[in-house]
Amino acid sequence: MKTNTKMKKLLYSLTAILALASCAKEQQEPVLTPMDAGDVSVSFIAEENSVQTRAFFDASATTESWEKSLSSISLFCFDTDGSLIVRRNFTPAEVSAKKATFALPKNAAGKSVEFYAIANTTVGDIADKAALLALKETSAAVYNGTFAEVSAAAKRSGGFLMSGTATKTIAAAGQATDVAITLKRDVAKIAVQSSLSADFASKYPGKIKVNSAKISRAASQTPYFGGTIASGAMTYTHTQTPQEDAGKYNSLFYLFENGTLAAGSRVLLTLEATYDKDGNFSTTGDQTPVTYEVELKGTSDNGTILRNGYYRVAVSLAGLTGQDVSATITVADWETPVTQTIDLGQ
């Protein structure tokens, strides 16, 4: 009996100790901030004039399917002091739907939150907004290739890098907040079409064949997010063999943006051509090499190339020299082209 009594007392003591330990453990566990400030629904706005067309150099040409496709989306939510609140990597289903709904911490209710979205690239750990804004693309080469390659698909693996931002005041707990973000590509589209002028035949016998189109003195880098242009050294160069179509020579380039540039230092287009006096390119005895050069006037005729901009460069070969260049520019987004018309030669 005494042994049983001692055993009962020991069990009671152990039970009491475990209970106290459990209480102490509960008191020591951190209190997590509940994610109940209300759901935030983030969606991506379709661009204007988003009807697909494959007509190269069309004055109303719109975004091709491969220029707006999405393979991944990362969303970063920042407080106004730049500190990271939440990062959300969209699931494949959310990427397909271009929409995700998730919760923010309770203390975000009533506050202004900045939303930064990046598409079609992998982003590592980000501590704050400053770290995100410091990210740059440093290879325009991944976007460029032969005319056949870039006019039918995205050359860059994963598609065109796109980004967008929005700022929204978060609704009270239990209420939904809708956020719409427009994604823009971080490159500009440069379409070049060269052809003989209407009066070339009245001044010269024979024909001209454009052998290559070269872009040089272009930006070597660009931030993931627009706002501050940081083009780096203007050293990017790419040469492409134009595609001939009914006497027109077509080339297509994608370039990083750059700010205002003085004449003489702007992005340069160089056309290397062959003049054949009798128009028969199978005979070479009457052929002469011809070089045409023209600077891209860009936006507002100041040399600026803007991200997500579409620049149409129409080159009219009126003579056998690259002198006396005239150009007309109108400003537009990717879907509504900026046109530069150039008359080359005499």
C-alpha positions in Angstrom: 0.0 0.0 0.0 2.8 2.4 0.9 4.5 1.6 -2.4 1.2 2.3 -4.3 0.8 5.6 -2.5 4.3 6.7 -3.3 3.8 5.8 -6.9 0.6 7.8 -7.1 2.3 10.8 -5.5 5.1 10.5 -8.0 2.7 10.3 -11.0 0.8 13.4 -9.7 4.1 15.3 -9.4 5.2 14.4 -12.9 1.8 15.3 -14.3 2.0 18.7 -12.5 5.5 19.3 -13.8 4.5 18.5 -17.4 1.5 20.7 -17.2 3.6 23.6 -15.9 6.1 23.0 -18.7 3.4 23.0 -21.3 2.0 26.3 -20.0 5.5 27.8 -20.0 6.1 26.6 -23.6 2.8 28.1 -24.7 3.8 31.4 -23.2 7.3 31.4 -24.8 6.1 30.6 -28.4 6.2 33.7 -30.6 2.9 35.2 -31.5 2.6 35.2 -35.3 1.0 38.2 -37.1 -2.3 36.9 -38.6 -2.6 37.2 -42.4 -6.1 38.6 -42.1 -6.0 42.2 -43.5 -8.3 41.0 -46.2 -7.5 39.4 -49.5 -5.5 41.2 -52.1 -6.4 40.3 -55.7 -3.6 41.2 -58.2 -4.3 41.1 -62.0 -2.5 42.1 -65.1 -4.1 44.6 -67.5 -4.2 43.6 -71.2 -2.3 46.1 -73.3 -4.1 48.4 -75.7 -4.4 47.2 -79.3 -3.6 43.6 -78.3 -5.0 42.0 -81.4 -2.4 39.8 -82.9 -1.0 40.5 -86.4 1.9 39.0 -88.3 2.1 41.7 -91.0 5.7 43.0 -90.7 6.0 46.7 -90.7 2.3 47.3 -90.7 1.6 50.9 -89.5 -0.9 49.5 -87.0 1.1 46.4 -86.2 0.3 45.0 -82.7 2.0 42.8 -80.2 2.7 39.3 -81.4 1.7 36.4 -79.2 5.4 35.5 -78.4 6.0 39.2 -77.4 3.4 39.1 -74.7 3.5 35.5 -73.5 4.1 34.9 -69.8 6.1 32.0 -68.3 6.5 33.2 -64.7 5.5 36.1 -62.5 7.1 37.3 -59.2 5.2 39.9 -57.2 6.8 42.0 -54.4 4.8 44.0 -51.9 6.7 46.8 -50.2 5.9 49.2 -47.4 6.4 52.9 -48.2 9.8 52.8 -46.5 10.9 50.1 -49.0 10.8 47.2 -46.6 9.4 43.9 -48.0 6.0 42.8 -46.7 5.3 39.8 -48.9 6.7 38.1 -51.9 4.4 36.0 -54.1 5.6 33.7 -56.8 2.6 32.9 -59.0 1.7 29.3 -59.6 1.4 28.1 -63.2 -2.4 28.4 -62.9 -2.1 31.9 -61.6 0.3 32.8 -64.4 -2.1 31.5 -67.0 -5.0 33.4 -65.4 -2.9 36.5 -65.0 -4.4 36.8 -61.5 -3.7 35.8 -57.9 -5.5 36.3 -54.6 -3.6 36.2 -51.4 -3.5 37.8 -47.9 -1.4 40.6 -46.4 -0.5 41.0 -42.7 -3.1 42.5 -40.5 -1.0 45.6 -39.9 -1.1 46.4 -43.6 -4.8 47.4 -43.5 -5.3 51.1 -44.2 -1.7 51.5 -45.4 -0.3 52.3 -48.8 1.5 49.3 -50.3 3.7 49.3 -53.4 3.4 46.3 -55.8 6.2 45.4 -58.1 5.8 42.6 -60.6 8.4 40.9 -62.8 7.6 38.4 -65.5 9.6 35.8 -67.4 12.8 35.8 -65.3 14.1 34.2 -62.1 14.6 36.6 -59.2 16.7 35.6 -56.2 16.3 36.7 -52.6 15.3 40.3 -52.3 15.7 42.1 -49.0 14.0 45.4 -49.9 12.8 47.7 -52.7 16.3 49.1 -53.2 17.7 45.7 -54.0 14.9 45.0 -56.5 15.4 48.3 -58.3 19.1 47.6 -58.5 18.5 44.5 -60.8 19.5 45.0 -64.4 19.5 43.1 -67.7 23.0 43.2 -69.2 22.6 41.3 -72.5 20.5 42.6 -75.4 22.1 39.8 -77.4 19.6 37.3 -76.0 16.8 39.1 -77.7 18.4 39.3 -81.1 19.2 36.8 -83.9 18.4 36.2 -87.5 15.3 37.8 -89.0 13.7 34.4 -89.2 14.4 33.7 -85.5 13.1 37.0 -84.0 10.1 37.5 -86.4 8.5 34.2 -85.4 9.3 33.6 -81.7 11.0 35.1 -78.7 14.7 34.5 -79.0 15.2 35.0 -75.2 14.6 31.9 -73.1 11.4 32.3 -71.1 10.1 35.2 -73.2 10.5 39.0 -73.0 11.3 40.3 -69.5 8.4 42.5 -68.4 7.7 44.6 -65.3 5.1 46.8 -63.9 4.2 48.6 -60.7 1.1 49.9 -58.8 0.4 51.5 -55.5 -2.7 50.8 -53.6 -4.2 51.6 -50.1 -5.1 48.2 -48.5 -8.7 47.8 -47.4 -9.7 47.1 -43.8 -9.6 43.6 -42.4 -12.2 41.4 -44.0 -12.4 43.5 -47.2 -10.9 42.8 -50.6 -8.4 45.0 -52.4 -8.1 44.9 -56.1 -4.7 45.8 -57.7 -4.2 46.0 -61.5 -0.7 46.1 -63.0 0.3 46.8 -66.6 3.3 44.9 -67.6 5.7 46.4 -70.1 8.7 44.9 -71.9 12.1 46.3 -71.0 13.2 46.4 -74.6 12.2 48.5 -77.6 11.2 47.0 -80.9 13.1 48.4 -84.0 11.7 47.4 -87.4 13.6 48.4 -90.5 12.4 48.3 -94.0 14.6 49.4 -96.9 13.6 49.7 -100.6 14.4 51.7 -103.7 12.7 55.1 -104.0 10.1 55.7 -106.7 12.5 57.8 -108.8 15.6 55.7 -108.4 15.1 54.0 -111.8 14.8 57.4 -113.5 18.3 58.4 -112.2 20.2 55.1 -112.3 20.1 51.9 -114.3 20.2 48.7 -112.4 19.2 47.8 -108.9 20.4 47.8 -105.3 20.5 44.8 -103.0 20.8 45.3 -99.2 23.2 42.6 -97.9 23.2 43.5 -94.2 21.6 45.8 -91.6 23.7 46.7 -88.6 22.7 48.4 -85.3 25.5 49.9 -83.3 26.1 52.4 -80.5 23.1 50.9 -78.6 22.6 50.5 -74.8 24.4 47.7 -73.2 22.1 47.3 -70.1 18.8 48.3 -68.6 17.1 48.2 -65.2 14.3 45.6 -64.7 12.0 48.5 -63.8 11.6 51.7 -65.8 11.7 55.2 -64.4 15.4 55.9 -64.3 17.3 55.2 -67.6 20.6 53.5 -66.9 21.8 52.4 -70.4 25.4 51.9 -69.5 28.0 52.1 -72.2 26.5 52.6 -75.7 28.4 49.6 -77.1 25.8 47.0 -78.2 26.1 45.9 -81.8 24.1 43.4 -83.9 24.2 42.6 -87.6 21.4 40.9 -89.4 20.9 39.7 -93.0 17.6 41.3 -94.2 14.8 39.2 -95.5 13.8 40.3 -99.0 10.1 40.5 -99.8 9.0 41.9 -103.2 11.9 44.4 -103.4 11.7 45.4 -99.7 14.4 44.4 -97.2 13.2 43.7 -93.7 15.2 43.6 -90.5 14.1 43.4 -86.8 16.0 44.3 -83.7 15.2 44.6 -79.9 17.2 47.2 -78.0 17.5 48.5 -74.4 16.3 52.0 -73.8 18.5 55.0 -73.8 18.1 58.7 -72.8 18.6 61.8 -74.9 21.6 61.7 -77.2 23.3 64.4 -79.2 23.5 64.1 -83.0 26.6 62.1 -83.9 26.3 59.8 -80.9 22.9 58.3 -81.4 22.0 54.6 -82.2 23.3 54.0 -85.6 21.8 52.0 -88.5 24.3 50.9 -91.2 23.1 49.3 -94.4 25.7 47.5 -96.5 24.4 47.1 -100.1 25.5 46.2 -103.6 24.7 48.3 -106.6 24.4 46.2 -109.8 24.4 48.4 -113.0 22.5 46.0 -115.2 20.3 44.6 -112.4 21.6 41.1 -112.9 23.3 40.1 -109.6 24.5 36.8 -111.1 27.2 38.8 -112.9 29.7 40.7 -110.7 31.8 42.8 -113.1 29.4 45.7 -112.9 28.8 45.7 -109.2 29.8 48.4 -106.6 29.5 48.2 -102.8 27.4 51.0 -101.2 27.2 51.9 -97.5 24.3 53.8 -96.1 24.3 55.2 -92.5 21.5 56.9 -90.5 21.1 57.7 -86.9 17.8 56.8 -85.2 16.1 60.0 -84.1 14.0 58.1 -81.6 11.4 59.9 -79.6 10.9 63.6 -80.1 13.8 63.6 -82.5 16.3 63.7 -79.6 17.7 60.2 -79.9 15.7 58.7 -77.1 14.8 55.0 -77.4 12.1 54.1 -74.8 11.3 50.6 -73.4 8.2 49.0 -74.8 8.4 51.5 -77.7 7.9 50.4 -81.3 10.1 52.2 -83.9 9.5 51.8 -87.6 12.4 52.9 -89.7 11.5 53.2 -93.4 14.6 53.7 -95.5 14.1 54.9 -99.1 17.2 54.3 -101.2 17.2 57.3 -103.6 20.8 57.2 -104.7 24.2 55.7 -104.4 25.5 57.6 -101.3 24.5 57.7 -97.7 24.3 61.4 -97.5 21.4 63.8 -97.1 19.2 61.9 -94.6 15.8 63.2 -93.7 13.6 61.6 -91.1 10.1 62.0 -89.5 9.3 60.7 -86.1 5.9 60.2 -84.3 5.8 58.8 -80.7 3.8 55.7 -79.8 3.8 52.6 -77.6 4.8 49.2 -78.9 1.4 48.7 -80.4 1.2 52.1 -82.2 4.5 52.5 -84.0 6.9 55.4 -84.0 7.8 56.0 -87.6 11.0 57.4 -89.0 11.1 57.9 -92.8 14.5 58.3 -94.3 15.6 59.2 -97.8 19.1 58.3 -98.6 21.3 59.4 -101.5 20.8 61.7 -104.5 
